[in-house]
């Protein structure tokens, strides 16, 4: 699903089930979640290539360079910006979702 609301996700999908059982109940007690911004537009280099955030975090420098088209120092910075964002989001969301607790399997 690329566009639309969470309510439009099929409840028979994993994402739909997680939304219905984990996220939707929180919407009544949490009015909004503020997401940080990925610094310096770094995500756009990888987004153009349809990368997943978690994949970018795992890229070695050579892969980050090949995918993004950036020089070595720029690719390292862009990959680091994405990694910092992912870490920040996980830290903010962990208290809200029990399945993200310490030792949880994130795969």
Backbone as ProteinMPNN parsed JSONL, in Angstrom:
{"seq_chain_A": "XXXXXXXXXXXXXXXXXXXXXXXXXXXXXXXXXXXXXXXXXXXXXXXXXXXXXXXXXXXXXXXXXXXXXXXXXXXXXXXXXXXXXXXXXXXXXXXXXXXXXXXXXXX", "coords_chain_A": {"N_chain_A": [[0.844, -1.179, 0.0], [0.75, 2.076, -0.972], [-0.439, 4.604, -0.878], [-3.053, 6.22, 0.958], [-5.166, 5.575, 3.856], [-4.472, 4.123, 7.097], [-6.665, 2.645, 7.885], [-7.514, 1.568, 5.527], [-5.931, -0.576, 4.966], [-5.775, -3.992, 4.299], [-7.31, -6.145, 6.552], [-6.604, -8.75, 6.617], [-3.969, -8.9, 6.064], [-0.562, -8.934, 7.324], [0.342, -6.397, 8.086], [-2.13, -5.073, 8.301], [-3.336, -6.525, 10.354], [-1.558, -5.991, 12.483], [-1.957, -3.243, 12.632], [-4.685, -3.117, 13.399], [-4.658, -4.533, 15.865], [-2.495, -3.541, 17.409], [-1.741, -0.788, 16.846], [-4.097, 0.802, 16.307], [-5.668, 0.698, 18.76], [-4.087, 2.369, 20.335], [-4.468, 4.865, 19.276], [-6.593, 6.127, 20.469], [-5.585, 6.971, 22.888], [-3.244, 8.276, 22.396], [-2.744, 11.199, 20.88], [-1.121, 12.017, 18.696], [1.903, 11.201, 16.935], [5.087, 12.454, 16.775], [7.287, 12.464, 14.224], [10.775, 12.342, 13.719], [12.867, 14.212, 11.446], [14.671, 13.119, 8.61], [17.929, 13.966, 8.385], [19.288, 16.498, 6.26], [18.122, 15.746, 3.828], [18.972, 13.228, 3.189], [17.747, 10.735, 2.841], [16.498, 10.775, 0.352], [18.304, 10.061, -1.675], [18.454, 7.304, -1.499], [15.818, 6.536, -1.511], [14.985, 7.034, -4.118], [15.942, 4.803, -5.361], [14.327, 2.858, -4.44], [14.889, 1.716, -1.95], [14.748, 0.082, 1.248], [14.452, 1.428, 4.527], [15.752, -0.022, 6.603], [17.456, -1.59, 5.108], [19.257, 0.285, 4.082], [20.562, 1.054, 6.408], [22.052, -1.222, 6.851], [23.806, -1.265, 4.714], [27.106, -1.531, 3.371], [29.814, 0.805, 2.905], [30.585, 0.876, 0.19], [28.335, -0.195, -1.11], [26.4, 1.691, -0.38], [27.442, 3.884, -1.738], [27.238, 2.982, -4.42], [24.471, 2.648, -4.733], [23.424, 5.18, -4.095], [24.861, 6.971, -5.635], [26.578, 8.795, -4.624], [29.645, 10.357, -3.46], [32.306, 8.761, -1.567], [32.65, 10.007, 1.119], [30.239, 11.468, 1.232], [28.305, 9.459, 0.905], [28.736, 7.946, 3.208], [27.947, 9.801, 5.157], [25.23, 10.213, 4.427], [24.158, 7.62, 4.724], [24.619, 7.354, 7.457], [22.936, 9.391, 8.432], [20.427, 8.31, 7.815], [20.53, 5.984, 9.371], [20.65, 7.103, 11.944], [18.133, 8.262, 12.065], [16.462, 5.971, 11.951], [17.218, 4.73, 14.358], [16.386, 6.698, 16.175], [13.605, 6.708, 15.718], [12.949, 4.068, 16.488], [13.607, 4.209, 19.201], [11.737, 6.073, 20.113], [9.315, 4.806, 19.54], [9.425, 2.345, 20.852], [8.484, 2.303, 23.639], [5.763, 2.382, 23.168], [4.934, 0.125, 21.823], [4.656, -3.157, 22.627], [5.862, -5.32, 21.27], [8.236, -4.334, 20.366], [10.014, -4.315, 22.373], [12.903, -4.771, 24.538], [15.118, -7.161, 23.292], [13.324, -8.12, 21.448], [12.391, -9.711, 18.405], [13.12, -8.246, 15.442], [12.822, -8.902, 12.769]], "CA_chain_A": [[0.0, 0.0, 0.0], [1.57, 3.278, -1.064], [-1.224, 5.781, -0.523], [-4.295, 5.913, 1.65], [-5.117, 5.585, 5.314], [-4.242, 2.831, 7.73], [-7.935, 1.913, 7.903], [-7.719, 0.928, 4.228], [-5.082, -1.761, 4.87], [-6.539, -5.227, 4.454], [-7.129, -6.729, 7.879], [-6.06, -10.102, 6.478], [-2.514, -8.809, 5.894], [0.185, -8.775, 8.576], [0.302, -4.966, 8.43], [-3.49, -4.762, 8.724], [-3.555, -7.144, 11.665], [-0.797, -5.201, 13.458], [-2.637, -1.955, 12.799], [-5.92, -3.313, 14.165], [-4.437, -5.028, 17.226], [-1.471, -2.822, 18.162], [-1.698, 0.657, 16.639], [-5.405, 1.456, 16.403], [-6.065, 0.959, 20.151], [-3.302, 3.474, 20.888], [-4.894, 6.146, 18.712], [-7.52, 6.763, 21.404], [-4.879, 7.541, 24.036], [-2.119, 9.074, 21.909], [-3.304, 12.0, 19.792], [-0.245, 12.03, 17.53], [3.308, 10.861, 17.133], [5.917, 13.34, 15.98], [8.426, 11.755, 13.669], [11.901, 13.219, 13.394], [13.181, 14.384, 10.039], [15.979, 12.6, 8.231], [18.769, 15.132, 8.142], [19.924, 16.894, 4.996], [17.538, 15.104, 2.644], [19.784, 12.048, 2.883], [16.925, 9.593, 2.445], [16.084, 10.869, -1.056], [19.254, 9.344, -2.536], [18.14, 5.88, -1.426], [14.404, 6.384, -1.849], [14.893, 6.968, -5.585], [16.295, 3.441, -5.767], [13.336, 1.987, -3.788], [15.513, 1.018, -0.827], [14.068, 0.1, 2.543], [15.265, 2.099, 5.539], [16.592, -0.979, 7.311], [18.511, -2.018, 4.193], [20.26, 1.352, 4.018], [21.338, 0.964, 7.641], [22.971, -2.347, 6.726], [24.714, -1.141, 3.574], [28.486, -1.117, 3.572], [30.035, 2.088, 2.226], [30.601, 0.669, -1.269], [26.944, -0.359, -1.558], [25.756, 3.002, -0.231], [27.934, 4.708, -2.85], [26.682, 2.472, -5.677], [23.027, 2.891, -4.771], [23.097, 6.608, -4.012], [25.603, 7.783, -6.596], [27.347, 9.797, -3.883], [31.054, 10.068, -3.181], [32.492, 7.994, -0.333], [32.285, 10.743, 2.342], [28.824, 11.827, 1.201], [27.526, 8.231, 1.116], [28.857, 7.616, 4.629], [27.094, 10.74, 5.898], [23.821, 9.949, 4.118], [23.817, 6.357, 5.391], [24.585, 7.664, 8.886], [21.715, 10.159, 8.708], [19.31, 7.362, 7.782], [20.679, 5.112, 10.548], [20.287, 7.897, 13.121], [16.676, 8.4, 12.041], [15.883, 4.681, 12.319], [17.459, 4.552, 15.789], [15.523, 7.641, 16.875], [12.218, 6.22, 15.624], [12.812, 2.88, 17.335], [13.63, 4.655, 20.598], [10.479, 6.749, 20.417], [8.184, 3.888, 19.415], [9.582, 1.168, 21.719], [7.581, 2.28, 24.797], [4.372, 2.293, 22.739], [4.632, -1.164, 21.225], [5.328, -4.209, 23.39], [6.646, -6.206, 20.412], [9.507, -3.688, 20.076], [10.759, -4.269, 23.614], [14.259, -5.309, 24.568], [15.24, -8.551, 22.9], [12.303, -8.503, 20.474], [12.904, -10.056, 17.081], [12.628, -7.212, 14.53], [12.903, -9.298, 11.364]], "C_chain_A": [[0.888, 1.241, 0.0], [0.839, 4.521, -0.601], [-2.492, 5.33, 0.191], [-4.102, 5.926, 3.154], [-4.856, 4.183, 5.845], [-5.521, 1.992, 7.749], [-8.197, 1.173, 6.595], [-6.841, -0.306, 4.034], [-5.943, -2.989, 5.114], [-6.254, -5.847, 5.814], [-6.591, -8.154, 7.81], [-4.545, -10.094, 6.255], [-1.854, -8.67, 7.264], [0.126, -7.318, 9.03], [-1.076, -4.574, 8.945], [-3.8, -5.321, 10.103], [-2.816, -6.362, 12.755], [-1.449, -3.844, 13.698], [-3.854, -2.119, 13.696], [-5.647, -3.676, 15.623], [-3.469, -4.189, 18.057], [-1.573, -1.298, 18.055], [-3.051, 1.333, 16.882], [-5.851, 1.68, 17.847], [-5.308, 2.126, 20.784], [-3.79, 4.836, 20.405], [-5.867, 6.879, 19.627], [-6.796, 7.438, 22.564], [-3.677, 8.397, 23.639], [-2.615, 9.889, 20.714], [-2.431, 12.048, 18.542], [1.156, 11.604, 17.935], [4.099, 11.791, 16.221], [7.144, 12.567, 15.52], [9.549, 12.745, 13.401], [12.104, 13.273, 11.878], [14.536, 13.743, 9.759], [16.804, 13.792, 7.778], [19.2, 15.272, 6.683], [19.345, 16.234, 3.752], [18.229, 13.808, 2.261], [18.97, 10.862, 2.391], [16.625, 9.608, 0.951], [17.022, 10.117, -1.997], [18.924, 7.852, -2.603], [16.694, 5.611, -1.828], [14.214, 6.261, -3.36], [15.162, 5.568, -6.109], [15.405, 2.394, -5.082], [13.945, 1.145, -2.668], [14.594, 1.063, 0.392], [15.017, 0.74, 3.548], [16.24, 1.132, 6.196], [17.709, -1.507, 6.418], [19.628, -0.992, 4.133], [21.155, 1.3, 5.251], [22.387, -0.141, 7.532], [23.946, -2.266, 5.57], [26.146, -0.896, 4.045], [28.686, 0.15, 2.734], [29.99, 1.933, 0.708], [29.182, 0.532, -1.814], [26.201, 0.966, -1.469], [26.179, 3.937, -1.357], [27.278, 4.28, -4.16], [25.202, 2.805, -5.811], [22.712, 4.379, -4.866], [23.74, 7.459, -5.093], [26.451, 8.86, -5.931], [28.808, 9.382, -3.758], [31.147, 9.318, -1.853], [32.107, 8.795, 0.92], [30.799, 11.09, 2.388], [27.935, 10.61, 1.464], [27.574, 7.811, 2.579], [27.954, 8.518, 5.469], [25.613, 10.446, 5.669], [23.352, 8.666, 4.804], [23.716, 6.574, 6.901], [23.353, 8.453, 9.282], [20.498, 9.244, 8.757], [19.357, 6.464, 9.017], [20.276, 5.852, 11.825], [18.78, 8.062, 13.211], [16.004, 7.107, 12.487], [16.047, 4.454, 13.823], [16.545, 5.463, 16.61], [14.075, 7.166, 16.868], [12.007, 4.992, 16.498], [12.774, 3.269, 18.807], [12.314, 5.297, 21.004], [9.295, 5.781, 20.42], [8.235, 2.717, 20.395], [8.636, 1.182, 22.927], [6.107, 2.085, 24.411], [3.962, 0.905, 22.275], [5.374, -2.272, 21.953], [6.206, -5.118, 22.535], [7.983, -5.599, 20.029], [10.399, -3.622, 21.311], [12.15, -4.868, 23.482], [14.233, -6.783, 24.179], [14.206, -9.009, 21.9], [12.965, -8.794, 19.13], [12.301, -9.086, 16.08], [12.612, -7.644, 13.08], [11.591, -9.635, 10.818]], "O_chain_A": [[1.7, 1.415, 0.908], [1.443, 5.403, 0.01], [-2.936, 4.192, 0.037], [-3.025, 6.243, 3.659], [-5.002, 3.192, 5.13], [-5.463, 0.767, 7.64], [-9.013, 0.251, 6.558], [-6.991, -1.014, 3.038], [-6.752, -3.012, 6.042], [-5.098, -6.049, 6.184], [-6.169, -8.708, 8.825], [-3.91, -11.149, 6.256], [-2.513, -8.328, 8.246], [-0.109, -7.034, 10.205], [-1.184, -3.827, 9.917], [-4.449, -4.666, 10.919], [-3.373, -6.1, 13.821], [-1.487, -3.355, 14.827], [-4.04, -1.354, 14.643], [-6.329, -3.181, 16.521], [-3.602, -4.127, 19.279], [-1.5, -0.599, 19.066], [-3.123, 2.335, 17.595], [-6.369, 2.753, 18.152], [-5.834, 2.796, 21.673], [-3.547, 5.849, 21.061], [-5.964, 8.105, 19.578], [-7.326, 8.374, 23.163], [-3.154, 9.155, 24.456], [-2.877, 9.328, 19.65], [-2.958, 12.115, 17.431], [1.534, 11.642, 19.106], [3.807, 11.898, 15.03], [7.932, 12.081, 16.331], [9.31, 13.851, 12.917], [11.558, 12.456, 11.137], [15.445, 13.822, 10.586], [16.402, 14.533, 6.881], [19.44, 14.287, 5.985], [20.016, 16.171, 2.722], [18.089, 13.338, 1.132], [19.467, 10.063, 1.598], [16.508, 8.545, 0.342], [16.576, 9.589, -3.016], [19.096, 7.218, -3.644], [16.39, 4.575, -2.419], [13.385, 5.48, -3.826], [14.669, 5.189, -7.171], [15.689, 1.198, -5.136], [13.556, -0.005, -2.467], [13.772, 1.968, 0.538], [16.236, 0.61, 3.433], [17.425, 1.437, 6.328], [18.79, -1.837, 6.907], [20.807, -1.348, 4.132], [22.368, 1.482, 5.15], [23.488, -0.006, 8.066], [24.83, -3.114, 5.451], [26.376, -0.151, 4.997], [27.817, 0.518, 1.945], [29.414, 2.774, 0.018], [28.865, 1.086, -2.867], [25.455, 1.325, -2.38], [25.361, 4.699, -1.873], [26.813, 5.125, -4.925], [24.74, 3.198, -6.882], [21.836, 4.787, -5.629], [23.24, 8.532, -5.431], [26.983, 9.739, -6.608], [29.157, 8.214, -3.927], [30.172, 9.252, -1.105], [31.307, 8.309, 1.719], [30.17, 11.018, 3.444], [26.928, 10.715, 2.164], [26.567, 7.37, 3.131], [27.277, 8.048, 6.383], [24.829, 10.434, 6.618], [22.273, 8.633, 5.396], [22.819, 6.032, 7.547], [22.781, 8.22, 10.347], [19.641, 9.382, 9.63], [18.325, 6.215, 9.639], [19.625, 5.272, 12.694], [18.209, 8.009, 14.3], [15.083, 7.134, 13.303], [15.103, 4.027, 14.487], [15.994, 5.039, 17.627], [13.396, 7.215, 17.894], [10.987, 4.889, 17.18], [11.99, 2.713, 19.576], [11.833, 5.085, 22.117], [8.374, 5.931, 21.223], [7.194, 2.155, 20.734], [8.031, 0.151, 23.218], [5.299, 1.669, 25.241], [2.785, 0.548, 22.326], [6.603, -2.323, 21.904], [7.205, -5.639, 23.03], [8.803, -6.283, 19.416], [11.428, -2.946, 21.297], [12.516, -5.403, 22.435], [13.417, -7.554, 24.685], [14.2, -10.181, 21.526], [13.977, -8.188, 18.776], [11.086, -9.093, 15.88], [12.399, -6.798, 12.211], [11.483, -9.99, 9.644]]}, "name": "protein", "num_of_chains": 1, "seq": "XXXXXXXXXXXXXXXXXXXXXXXXXXXXXXXXXXXXXXXXXXXXXXXXXXXXXXXXXXXXXXXXXXXXXXXXXXXXXXXXXXXXXXXXXXXXXXXXXXXXXXXXXXX"}
